[in-house]
């Protein structure tokens, strides 16, 4: 469900409301009680909720994980190292 932003034309109060697209627009301000709420035009927001979302799903090129961007990367271990071979 989309998150809509509203602003009261009378008192300037702003709020966000999760609503279905088919729901009626809010009209009454919760602060002043007047019927002067107007829905603002804003960027569409969404949440990646639940399992099955991977950090590589929406990456292009060599972009790194935002969470790991500040940490130093460790050198990867090479496969077939001498430690795995025992005589």
Buried (B, 14 or more C-beta within 10 A) or exposed (E): EEEBBBBBEEEEBEBEBEBEEEEEEBEEBEEBEBEBBEBEEEEEEEEEEEEEEEEEEEEEEEEEEEEEEEEEEEEEEEEEEEEEEEE
